[in-house]
């Protein structure tokens, strides 16, 4: 009887310690990271340009925070922008999002000649591997700098713009 119990315990330990079995303990979860920018009013003195900076701490997401030191992989599903409020519809003759963190490739995504209005949504493309670079940045739990800047076609415009990184995160409590 004692031999059988010891054998079962040893077998269970070997199975859990085997590399393939660790994968069985992977935890997948969806994590959204949102940066919000209050822009304006745009001014002719500044050629209607605007800029805002947001420090994004990935650990404000409770699931991410729980597994921050155990993250194996991050996959970006989408990077979107949304106008949540605006004083008057306007054209952004150019705008860009920059995402940076020391030691990582800076990501730049542009949206030019875009008419924005209340509820306007924009999905940024992955044409220059921005998603891959963001995945690398988000594997590291340290804060990220997100800058949103551009030029509007009119003076006096104010709006709130949210940038959302939608991700799927894989962590393993045994890593």
C-alpha positions, 0 to 999 in steps of 0.5 A: 500500500505504501509503495503504491502511494509513493509510486502515485506521488512520484508519477504525479510529480514527474508528470507536472514537472515534464515540460509538456505538462506545464503547458496544461497549466497555462492561463489565457485571458483577455486584457484591454489597456486603455489610454485616454486623451483630453485634447484642445482647444486647438489654436491657430497660434499652434497651427491647430496642432495638439499633443497628449501623453499618457503613462500606461501601467499594464498592471492596472489590469487586474488579471495582468497584475496577478500574473505579471511575472509569469507572462509567457505570451501576449497577442495583440488582437486590435489597436483602436481609437475612439472619439468619446466626446467632441465639441464639433466634427473636424478633419485631422489632417494628420495624427499619430500614436507613438508607443514607447518604453526604454529598451524596446522599438518605438511604435508609430501608427498614423491616421491622416485626413480623417474626419472625426465626430462623436463615436468615431472609431479607427482601427490601426493597421499592423503594416509595419509590425506594430502589433509584434512590437507592442506584444514585446512591450506588453510582456514587460510589466513596466509602464508604457508611454503613449503619445497622441498628436496631430493637426486639426483643420479648425481652431477651438476644437476639443475632444476626448480620444481613447486608444485601446490595446486589445490583447490575449495574454498567456501566463503560467503560474509555474513559470 
